[in-house]
Amino acid sequence: MSTLIDPLRDPAFVRALIDVVAVATIAGVVGTFIVLRGIGFLGDALAHAIFPGVVTAFLIGANLLVGALIAGLVTAAIMGLLTANERVRDNTSIGVIFTAAFALGVVILTNHSVDAEELEGILFGDPLGARTLDVALTIGIGAGVVGTVVVLRRLFVMASFDPAGARAMGLPVVGLDVLLLALTALTVVVSFKAVGNILVISLLITPAATARLFTDRLVPMAALAAAIGGLASVAGVYTGYHLDTSSGGVIVLIATVTFFAAWLFAPAHGVVAVKMARRGGTLLRSEPEAVAEVILASPEIRAPHDA
């Protein structure tokens, strides 16, 4: 019991716990849309794209979250404008922007001397180093992100899966896409302090992908993703604290192990369940059918079509 209680006497540890739970909640909600749209590459791109902002803020002594926030929002806006051109696909704009942004960060970094330990914190995360201001920014930004997703979830789903129909209804599809990009950028920004610039994609994608193996409903999937990410984060911070190792790395490893366990043993979509269903002659839905279920099953998503 002392293993669980003693660390709570350390204010830095308590701040780390609050920070990672808040981050996991945000990442679980936004990551659900990223996974359902099949654009996990976007999260990785934005994680790389904020690198120059983080490095610049670090070198001038500014708050890293502020630097990451500016870089992330600028990148999201540029991506949204590029993809408005029908000849430029999402993956194309992502590839162009994130490589250029990351290259800029590398150029800035190589022209200045940076302590190896400080660089490790930027790349791999250091939740135990979170300050009160960092935690407050995470909670504030996170509340805005989650609140926006909750309020606009129907519009996001319609613009994501039926853009032609959404345009016919007069919805600003490009604007909604840019907003989703901005929310993803904000999620990446608040997550990098916990797991680092390199590993942030895992916290955004892995819990949502794990939840996807358990449910086809949008709201339960988002809630489950947040819970999985939260548990992995808490366990990772405790483990990193006691073993004096990278908490960010441990968080990612725990989330990954959870994903593979779900991949094998999830009741409906796990490998074992699928084999048993096939052996018993049960017909399983295809992935497109499952995605359609996500769109059509929830009353809050059906409502615009019923009106």
Secondary structure, 3 states (H helix, E strand, C coil): CHHHHHHHHCHHHHHHHHHHHHHHHHHHHHHHHHHHHCCHHHHHHHHHHCHHHHHHHHHHCCCHHHHHHHHHHHHHHHHHHHHCCCCCCHHHHHHHHHHHHHHHHHHHHHCCCCCHHHHHHHHHCCHHHCCHHHHHHHHHHHHHHHHHHHHHHHHHHHHHHCHHHHHHCCCCHHHHHHHHHHHHHHHHHHHHHHHHHHHHHHHHHHHHHHHHCCCCCHHHHHHHHHHHHHHHHHHHHHHHHHHCCCHHHHHHHHHHHHHHHHHHHCCCCCHHHHHHHHHCCCCCCCHHHHHHHHHHHCHHHHHHHHC
